[in-house]
Amino acid sequence: MRRLLEIGIALLLPIVLWAEIPRQSSAGGGDEILKKAEDAMNAPKDRTASVKLTLIDKDGNSKVRQIKMWQLGKEKRLIRFLSPADVKGVGFLVLSDNEMYLYMPAFKKIRRIASHVKNESFMGTDFSYNDIGKCQYTNDFTAETKEETEKEYVLELTPTPKSDVDYAKLIMWVDKANYIPSKIQFYNKKGTLLKVMENEDTEKIDGYWTPRKMIMKNLKTGHKTIMELATVVHDTGLKEDMFSKRMLKRAE
């Protein structure tokens, strides 16, 4: 009887140990999947979009703002507010993850966004300056595949020691069909789920997978921000000199 028990344990042990080994995704490790997602989000040479921003508070009251966005490559981004009047002319320039500028027409001055400000709300929205300006997650995070379903990879992103992000971790759902993230959860330093972003209405535009709607919800305040692409075009030949402090001050 004892001999049979020993044989049974010997047969079961490899199965148990195999179950404990993290299973490698067929698409590679977490960092590789994150890189593919980053490449998918930044695939166009350039992008120009007209965007409707809707800010909705916990009571359902809403404010609408119109902005225009330009992006060149993976890093450079320019945003200009078109309406309403109280924010018209406000500009935001991203030259890299570490170099961002804000222009406020009322003061006629350009202010560089300091590291400790990057995690604050961008113009009253539920996106931080870092959320809006960040184009390359692999600069600040390492990724581990936590789960794989038939349609998605679920990644856990952990900040690198040198990153200046104010999140303890992100959980990202990546669509297997196009590598565009469908949802991202943002956890604060205490490990509490702070915000959730969802990408909706993803479609191919000019040959590139593009979410037409992004919804960011702040679970603490009940506030949410909806970004909807009214128009978007790709690869129009935007030039480097457009992404400059001189252009940041230019009126639309």
N, C-alpha and C positions, 0 to 999 in steps of 0.2 A: 504493500500500500504506500509506504514511504517512497519507494522507488518510482511509483506511478506519479506521485505528487511532484517529485523532483523533475520528472520528464515534462509534466504539464507546465510547471513554472518556466522551465527552459524554453518551451515552445512559445509561451505567452510573452516572455520578457522582450524579445525583439520587436513584437507588435507594440507593446507599451512604450518602449524607447523611441520607436519610429513616430508614434503619435506625439511625443514630446518635442520632436525636432521641428523648428519653424519651417514651414513649407515655402520654398522659393517660388515666386510667381513666374509663370511662363514668359512674362515680359521683362524679367530681371528683378533686381532688388529694388527696395523703396527709393533709393537715390536715383536709380535709372528711370523709374516710372515718373518721379517728380521732374526730372530733366526733360522727359518726353512731353509732360504736361506744360512745362514752361515754354518749350519750343513751339507747341501747338498754339499757346496763347499769344506768342510773339512771332508767329510765322510770317506775316506780311513784312515787306520792306518798309512800308509806312502805312498809316491809317489816318483818315480824317472822318470825324463823326459829329453830327448834331445830336445833342442829348437833352432829354427832358428829365429833370431832377424833381422828384416829389418827396417832400418831407412830411411825415404823418406822425402826430403825437399819440399818446396813449388813449386820448379821448376821441380820436378819429379826425381831428382838425388837420388840414393839410396846407402846405405852401408849395408853389410850383416855381421852379427856376429853369431857365434855358441856358445851356452852356455849349461851347464848341471845344472839341478836343483834337489835338494832333499828336501823333506818335511816330517816331523815327527809330527803327531798329528795336532793340530790347531795352534801351535805357532812356532815351530822350522823349519827353512828353511836355506838351504845352496845353493849358486849359484856360479858357477865357469865359467869364460870365457875361451873358448878353441881356438878361432880364431876370427879375424886375429892376426898377430904377435904383433901389438901395444897394444892389450888389453889382450893377452894370459896370464893366471895366475891370473888375477884380481879376487878377491873373495869377496863375500858379505854374511855375516852370520846374521841371525835373531834368537834371543833367546826368544824375546817377543816383543810386540809393543813398549816397552820402552828401549830395549837393542839390538842395531844393530852395526855391525862392518864391516869395509871395509879394504881389504888388497890390496895394490898396490905393485907388485913385484919390480918395479923400485926403490922404497924406502925401501923395505924389512921391512915395518912397518905395524902394525895393528892400525887402527884409529877407535875409537868409534864415531858413528854418533851422534852429538849433536842435541838437540831438534830443534834448529833453522835451522838445515841443512836438516832435514827429509823431508821437503817440496820442496827441490831443485831437479833438474833433476838427475835421476840415469843414470850415464855413457852416457850422451848425448841423452837418450831416452825421450819420452814424459811421462814416468812414473816417479813419484817422489820416493824417498826412502820409504816413507810411503805407496805409492801405491803398490810397489813391496813387501814390508815386511808385510803389514797388512793382517792378516788372520781372525780377529775377529772384525767385524763392531760393534757388540753390546757393545764392550768396550768403544767406542767413540761416538756413535750416539744413539739417540732415533728416532723412526720411526712412521710416520703417514700414513695411507692409504689414498691417494688422489683420486684414481680412481680404478675401477675394470672393466676389459673387459672380454670377453668370455675366453680369453687365458692367460691374465696377470693381476698381481697386480701392481699398480704404487705407489711406496712409496716415501715420502719425508723424508730424513734423516737430522736431525739437530744435530750439535755437542753438547755434554754435556759440562757443564762449566769447567770440569777438563781435557778435551781432548786437545791434542796439534796439531790437524789437522789444516791446513791452508785453509779450505774450509768453506764457509758460510752455504752451504747445498749441498746435493746430491739428485738427482732424480733417482730412481732405478726401472727398469722394471723387474719383477720377473715372470718367466714362471710357470704357474700353473701346468704343466705336471710334472716338475722335480724340481722346486724351484731354478733353476740356473738363476742368473740375465742375461738377454739378452742385456741390455743396462744400462749404468750409466752416468748421466750428472754431471759434477763437476762445482760448482759456486764459484767464488772467494769472498773475503770479501766485495767487492763492489756490490755483487749480480749479477755480469756478468757471463754468461756461458763461462767457460774457456776451458774445455776439454770434450770430449765424448768418452767413451769406449764401444765397442760392442763385445759381445761374439758370435762366429759363429761355425758352424759344431759341435754342441754338440751331443755327442753320448755316449752310455754305453760302458765303457772299464773296464774289470774285475769286472763288476757289479756296477760301479759307473758312474754317469753322469759327463762327462768331456768335456768342450769346447776345441776343437783342435786349434782354432784360436781366438786371442784377438787383437783388433785394437784400439789403443788410438790416437785420433786426437786432436791436439792443435789448437783451432779456432783462436787464436791470431797470431800465427806464420805461420800457414798453414802446419806445420810439422806433420808427423804421424809415429807411430811405430807399426809394426805388429809382434806379437809373435805367432809362429806356432809350435805345438808339432809334432816333427818328429817321436819320439817314446815315449811311456809312459807305465809304469807298476806300479802296486799297491801291497801293503802288502807283500813286499819282506823281511821284518824283519830288517829294518834299526835300528841301535842301537843309544842310547843317546849320546855315546862318539864320534859319527861321527860329531855331531854339537858342535864343540869346536873351540877355536882359534888356536889350534894346527893343526886341519884339514883344517882350513881356509887357511893356508900357504902352504899346500901340493900341489905339482904340479900334474896335471892329468896324 
